Amino acid sequence: MSAFSDPRLLSIHDFTYQLPPERIAPEPLPNRDQSKLLVYRRGTIEDKQFTDLPGELPAGSLLVFNNTKVVRARLFCQKPTGGIVELFCLEPVAPHRSVELAMQQTDSCVWKCLVGNGKRWKSGPVQVAFPGPDGEALLTAERVEAAEGYSLIRFSWQPAHLPFAEVLRAAGHLPLPPYLNREDTDVDAVRYQTVYAAHEGAVAAPTAGLHFSDAVFNDLHARGIATAELTLHVGAGTFQPVKAEQMAGHPMHAEPISVNATLLQQLLSHTPRPIIAVGTTSLRTLESLYWLGAQLARQPLPAGAVPLHVSQWQPYEGGHEVTMQDSLQALLTYLEQVGSDSIQATTQLLIAPGYTFRVAQGLVTNFHQPESTLLLLVSALIGPDWRRVYDHALAHEYRFLSYGDSSLLLP
């Protein structure tokens, strides 16, 4: 079996390029929609501005956005001796594992966290003061358990009636990508969020959406381009480097997704017109919906029997094919059975060369790091032409990574 029919045999070292540090955009442009737009359409490459996007999309397209909102997940806590311990909140553990519920938790909670300066934090609580509704408030953190690569941290706070989301907003800092190598600013507080961000829970922005402005949305709607939203809370694993010699040795991170029945119906009614994902997270969620529905179509589950989940290698393990329409209908039937209006699931889906796309026909995305799973996804979509696209972007002064320029990829 070749590597391109089984991505587990791929070497990430075949997906690299030279990215000069000066090509990494350190700051956002003054206006969201003034970035460059590289348009790749069936092998041809054109240079545009992002404001041109509505006119470059196929007629009748449906654009699907990830409406997750970045939380201020970095906390700089002080030890009694005066030293600083940095905590990076990754995901909730107790009393809720659901990000949405954990953000509304009052009094106390437990999160899985990365710990900076952890070796200097032997025992005891650390604290951070923050402005509360009636004066100074206080967040206290205690290490419950240390594991390999992370710790379980119990947070408690006063006033106890505040939801944890409000605590993080007041006490925390935005978790900018590590390659920016700087502290967050008041500008980042606005510009490292999309204008449509709605549901708190991400620790990294869905950066393809950062370019969209009200003016671009107005142009989209004027041209009859439909829009829809879903939610994938981007985890810190999006920055996890691939260290394995072959992709079989790389554990893909799991991320929670939430998709309402309205979007499922919209996707069903939109085919065969083009469905374009805004960002790799939207694309992974759309494709994950297919695999969730395919599971249910083949073997319907008793209501609430097991959590819905897409595993890393599920698409590459063979099995009976299910049409996109049957898959989405199976999801709608499941929602009727469980009496819910939204799919709640997790996905570890790894999209790499060898993958067959079931839902998305195009992608709006930024330019990604060498040897990353995001670059594998781009290669899966446009094949070896990813090198032509990246060579062109480097040769034509495009800005790279989170605050960089954009591309529209139409295979």
Rosetta blueprint (number, residue, H / E / L):
1 M L
2 S L
3 A L
4 F L
5 S L
6 D L
7 P H
8 R H
9 L H
10 L L
11 S L
12 I H
13 H H
14 D H
15 F L
16 T L
17 Y L
18 Q L
19 L L
20 P L
21 P H
22 E H
23 R H
24 I E
25 A L
26 P L
27 E L
28 P L
29 L L
30 P L
31 N L
32 R H
33 D H
34 Q H
35 S L
36 K E
37 L E
38 L E
39 V E
40 Y E
41 R E
42 R L
43 G L
44 T E
45 I E
46 E E
47 D E
48 K E
49 Q E
50 F H
51 T H
52 D H
53 L H
54 P H
55 G H
56 E H
57 L L
58 P L
59 A L
60 G L
61 S L
62 L E
63 L E
64 V E
65 F E
66 N E
67 N L
68 T E
69 K E
70 V E
71 V L
72 R L
73 A L
74 R E
75 L E
76 F E
77 C E
78 Q E
79 K L
80 P L
81 T L
82 G L
83 G L
84 I E
85 V E
86 E E
87 L E
88 F E
89 C E
90 L E
91 E E
92 P E
93 V E
94 A E
95 P L
96 H L
97 R L
98 S L
99 V H
100 E H
101 L H
102 A H
103 M H
104 Q L
105 Q L
106 T E
107 D L
108 S E
109 C E
110 V E
111 W E
112 K E
113 C E
114 L E
115 V E
116 G E
117 N L
118 G H
119 K H
120 R H
121 W L
122 K L
123 S L
124 G L
125 P L
126 V E
127 Q E
128 V E
129 A E
130 F E
131 P E
132 G E
133 P L
134 D L
135 G E
136 E E
137 A E
138 L E
139 L E
140 T E
141 A E
142 E E
143 R E
144 V E
145 E E
146 A E
147 A E
148 E L
149 G L
150 Y E
151 S E
152 L E
153 I E
154 R E
155 F E
156 S E
157 W E
158 Q E
159 P L
160 A L
161 H L
162 L L
163 P E
164 F H
165 A H
166 E H
167 V H
168 L H
169 R H
170 A H
171 A H
172 G L
173 H E
174 L L
175 P L
176 L L
177 P L
178 P H
179 Y H
180 L H
181 N L
182 R L
183 E L
184 D L
185 T L
186 D H
187 V H
188 D H
189 A H
190 V H
191 R H
192 Y L
193 Q L
194 T L
195 V L
196 Y L
197 A L
198 A L
199 H E
200 E E
201 G E
202 A E
203 V L
204 A L
205 A L
206 P L
207 T H
208 A H
209 G H
210 L H
211 H H
212 F L
213 S L
214 D H
215 A H
216 V H
217 F H
218 N H
219 D H
220 L H
221 H H
222 A H
223 R L
224 G L
225 I L
226 A E
227 T E
228 A E
229 E E
230 L E
231 T E
232 L E
233 H L
234 V L
235 G L
236 A H
237 G H
238 T H
239 F H
240 Q L
241 P L
242 V L
243 K L
244 A L
245 E L
246 Q L
247 M H
248 A H
249 G H
250 H L
251 P L
252 M L
253 H L
254 A L
255 E E
256 P E
257 I E
258 S E
259 V E
260 N E
261 A H
262 T H
263 L H
264 L H
265 Q H
266 Q H
267 L H
268 L H
269 S H
270 H H
271 T L
272 P L
273 R L
274 P L
275 I E
276 I E
277 A E
278 V E
279 G L
280 T H
281 T H
282 S H
283 L H
284 R H
285 T H
286 L H
287 E H
288 S H
289 L H
290 Y H
291 W H
292 L H
293 G H
294 A H
295 Q H
296 L H
297 A H
298 R H
299 Q L
300 P L
301 L L
302 P L
303 A L
304 G L
305 A L
306 V L
307 P L
308 L E
309 H E
310 V E
311 S L
312 Q L
313 W L
314 Q H
315 P H
316 Y H
317 E L
318 G L
319 G L
320 H L
321 E L
322 V L
323 T L
324 M H
325 Q H
326 D H
327 S H
328 L H
329 Q H
330 A H
331 L H
332 L H
333 T H
334 Y H
335 L H
336 E H
337 Q H
338 V H
339 G L
340 S L
341 D L
342 S E
343 I E
344 Q E
345 A E
346 T E
347 T E
348 Q L
349 L L
350 L L
351 I L
352 A L
353 P L
354 G L
355 Y L
356 T L
357 F L
358 R L
359 V L
360 A L
361 Q L
362 G E
363 L E
364 V E
365 T E
366 N E
367 F L
368 H L
369 Q L
370 P L
371 E L
372 S L
373 T H
374 L H
375 L H
376 L H
377 L H
378 V H
379 S H
380 A H
381 L H
382 I H
383 G H
384 P H
385 D H
386 W H
387 R H
388 R H
389 V H
390 Y H
391 D H
392 H H
393 A H
394 L H
395 A H
396 H L
397 E L
398 Y L
399 R L
400 F E
401 L L
402 S L
403 Y L
404 G L
405 D L
406 S E
407 S E
408 L E
409 L E
410 L E
411 P L
